[in-house]
Amino acid sequence: MRRFYNLIAKMLIVTMIWIPFTVQAGMIGTDQVITSAQDQQNRDKVLNFVSRTDVAQQFESFGISAASAKDRVNAMTQEELTKVAGQIDSLPAGASDGWVWVAVVVVVGLIIWLVWYKK
């Protein structure tokens, strides 16, 4: 039994010499933690947006499956995710995105033109 312990001790000595003990520890800054949390929050925001039923239906009308859209979101870089998440917040809540005002201006202009030249 003593021989077995001697063999184990020699093997431990050899492995301690061969395996380097270069462990580095460092402080993690608050900015790194916040950035990581914001990146994950942006990814979740975009994934939740893609998972909505109305958005999934719109993707399907374009020929893109919901699973493919989620895969594309997962493949995005952090800069792209930040940009898209910022655009989600700035999009209008309703269906109007400015074309309604253009149509109103055209209709009002047409009415004014018809009234002016029909005199």
N, C-alpha and C positions, 0 to 999 in steps of 0.2 A: 504494500500500500504506500509505503514511503517512496518507493520508486515512481509510482504514479504521480504523487504530489510534486516530486522533483521534476518530472517531465512537464507537467502543467506549468510550473513556475518558469521553466526555461522557455516554453512556448510563449508565455505572456511577456517575458523579457524581449524575445525576438520580435513579437508583434508590436510592442511599444516602440521599438527602435524603427521598424519599417513604416508604421502608420504615423504620419505627422499630426501633431496636436495643434493645428493652427485654427483656432476658433476665434472669431472676431465678434465682439459685441459693441454695439454703438447705440447712441440715443436716437430715437425716432422723433423727429420734430412734429410739432402740432400741425404745421402746414402740410406735411406729407399725409398725415392721417385725414385731415379735412379734404384734401384733394382726392384721396382715394375714396372717401365716403361720397363726395360730390360726383365723381366719375360713376360710381355704382348707382347713385340716385338718377343720374342722367340716362344710364343704360336701362334702368327699370322704367323710367318715364316713357322712353321710346318704345320699349317692348310692350308696355301697357297700351300705348296708343295704337300699335300695330295689332294688338289682340282684340281691339274693339270690333264689334260685329259690323258696323257701318264701314269702317276702314277696310276690314277683311273683304267685304262685298265689293268695295271699290277696287281693291287689288285683283280680285277674281275677274272683274270686268276688264281689267288690263291684261289678264292672262297670267297673273302671278298668284301662286298659292300662298296661304297664310304661313305655312311652315317655311316656305322659301323666303318670305319676307323676314321672318324671325331669324333665319340663318344669316341673312344679309345684315341684319342689325347686329348680330353677335360677331360678325366679321368686321364691323366698323372700327375705326381708330377712335381714340378718346376725343380728338379734336372734332371729328365728324359728328360724334354723338353729342358733344356740347353744342355744336351749331344747330343740329336738328332739334335738340331739346329746347333750345332758345326760340326756335321758330315755332314749335308747338305752342309755347306760351304766348307768342305774339299773333297767332292766327286768329281771325275773327271767329266768334262763337257760332254765328249763324251761317246761312248759306251764301250771304252776300260778301263779295270780296272786292267791291268797287265797280263792277260792271253795271250794277243797278244805277249808279249815279251817271255813268256814261249814257245809258239808255234814256234816263230822265232828261238829260241835257239835250240829246238828239231829238226826243219827242217834243220838248218845249221849243227848241229851235225850229223844228218842222212846223209847229203850230204858228209860231210868230211869222215864219216865212209865208205860210199859206194866207194868214190874215193880212199881212202887209201887201202881198201881191194880188189879192182878190178884191181890193178896194176899187 
